[in-house]
Amino acid sequence: MIETCNSILKMGFQDGSRFFTFLFNDFLLFKERNGIYLYPEPITKLMDSYMKLPGIGAKTAARLAFFTINMKEDDVTDFAKALISAKRDLNYCSICGHITQDDPCSICQDKSRDRSIILVVEDPKDVISLEKMREYHGLYHILHGVLSPIEGTGPEDINIPSLIRRLQSEEVKEVIIATNATAEGEATAMYLSRLIRPAGIKVTRLAHGLSVGSDIEYADEITLLKAVEGRREIE
Amino acid sequence: MIETCNSILKMGFQDGSRFFTFLFNDFLLFKERNGIYLYPEPITKLMDSYMKLPGIGAKTAARLAFFTINMKEDDVTDFAKALISAKRDLNYCSICGHITQDDPCSICQDKSRDRSIILVVEDPKDVISLEKMREYHGLYHILHGVLSPIEGTGPEDINIPSLIRRLQSEEVKEVIIATNATAEGEATAMYLSRLIRPAGIKVTRLAHGLSVGSDIEYADEITLLKAVEGRREIE
């Protein structure tokens, strides 16, 4: 605990000049020390677990832990079971890399899907967003990341080799690249396009432009530029 | 799921005038429907559990669930065990109402504590804050709430009867009331003071004033008023 904590050591000058005190942050004070009574062990452990989640610090962890104690017993049991089950029963599809219970995943198994189009995304959550659209009936390929020279992520570190193998073995006519509109996402799209196009496969990229329902006034200049560049004739 | 969700029903006019669509929010779209593939069941269940926690909505629940899948197996197992243990092994102390593994709690059992002072707080988390101060060596009493006519919380609904029984049976000289400085906290302090003082027990309230290290410029006028009222002679 002491080693892992990124606490700031504060030196306080307390009570006249009686003594110096070193005040550690909340992290160190979870445990019972020097006759000071703090959280009982089960709650400390639960707080430690909550703090491992992203965006949850010591204060929120304490709030969630106390909330948990007051939850219905069945809800807590279900929560514990769901945690174990999510870790144990879920895996990545060996074909597309989507999160799934069965391998291959239900999308890859679906015979009614158009097997000539593959849509490439960064993250399994993107698949869910695209599925909600209800208009795309091709297959997916999930990269689980983007190329990033700064973070040292190369083509071998994300799901690109399996995409290439897929394109070699399956009859694919079009690859739609739907990486995010960030610098890394754009670079990944460029890289994939240069890799795939020579094989005679059509490579497309999702359109950039104004969000539906948005105000031109509030759009940033790059989005506006993309919207002007990608303008379409009114039929 | 459909019944419990507090979703906003949006009516969209899609694709020319081909059809009206009812777009429910993320809640309804967790499940697999009409050949659209969404989250696998283990992740749906985990998201449902995360969403029962305070301040966690559908988007955060999805993020936490995906994070959980990528966590180390041991960490997930520990998390599940911590949940069960916190619910099963923790209870409220039968004397003071503090959260504890053993009954009575370690503070009530500690013979070195000054048994003539009881500090009354709203919440077990307040005990932890006060213990960190390292200067208070009396006992505690946790109300688990405040009097609130609006929410229908009367003296019987919070831990007041057990406090009165304690004062009758133990030799207490002073009760320090440390409810929060809110309208309900102040009202509860007033109520307790009128109830306890006739028994010849000294009733005190924590001082209100400026926080240490704060700027007078940014202090609100009620805090300033309390600070002036509670001024002390410099020795």
Interface residues (C-beta under 8 A of the other chain):
Chain A: L29 E32 N34 G35 I36 Y37 L38 Y39 P40 E41 P42 I43 K45 L46 D48 S49 K52 L53 P54 G55 T60 A62 R63 L64 A65 F66 F67 T68 I69 M71 E73 D75 V76 T77 D78 F79 A80 K81 A82 L83 I84 S85 A86 K87 D89 L90 I99 T100 Q101 C105 S106 I107 D110 S112 D123 P124 K125 V127 I128 E131 K132 R134
Chain B: L29 E32 N34 G35 I36 Y37 L38 Y39 P40 E41 P42 I43 K45 L46 D48 S49 K52 L53 P54 G55 T60 A62 R63 L64 A65 F66 F67 T68 I69 M71 E73 D75 V76 T77 D78 F79 A80 K81 A82 L83 I84 S85 A86 K87 D89 L90 I99 T100 Q101 C105 S106 I107 D110 S112 P124 K125 V127 I128 E131 K132 R134
